[in-house]
Amino acid sequence: MGNTKGATLLGTVKFLRRQRDAALALIGPELHGYLRDEIRPSAWYPTPHFRELLRAAVSLLPGDRDAALESYGAAGARDHVSLYGDLLFNLTSTSGRLFVLWSMQHDTGSMSLLLRSPTSAYIELRDFEDRERDFCRVTTGYVREGLAMNDLHDVAIEKVACQVDGADRCVWQASWKHPGDSGWRVR
């Protein structure tokens, strides 16, 4: 079982607190403290707790579950930019600051960016202990939004390998356009 930084839980917890009565009915008593106690951005919390809080939050949203999970991932990327904005310049550099930041938020797994061309890359997640399809959707939204926040346009993300399905790592294929591009994308 891994741990997740409080900064990653904040958005989900804030949402659940706004719908406290419904949230209390959806989560076990061992998680009720998240709805009343301070969440410290730099503290570690069990990743399975985050998973259960996320499931409760998504169940309170209308519409498609997968879209809601990806929306949570996108919100997480925006939250990280607001907390750590100075660290996120040039997100698609080979140092991959967005991906280093992801790894700082989880005590298992490492995420990396492998550029294929100026407009495409593979994003890999290795050794993440809390394998769960919901986290795949959240991570898809996180990566898409992180790339878009780096002034890349028409970002497309496709999951091409998954640890949940037995692969040795999770892999997303990403493509994008830079401002002023003619619209042609390499895949």
Buried (B, 14 or more C-beta within 10 A) or exposed (E): EBBBBBBBBBBBBEBBEEBEEEBBEBBEEEBEEBBEEEBEBEEBBBBBBBBBBBBBBBEBBEEEEBEBBBBBBBBBBBBBBEBBEEBBEEBBEEEBBBBBBBBBBBBBBBBBBEBEEEBBBBBBBBEBEBBBEBBBBBBBBBBBBBBBBBEBEEBBBEBEBBBEEEEEBBBBBBBBBEEEBEEEBEE
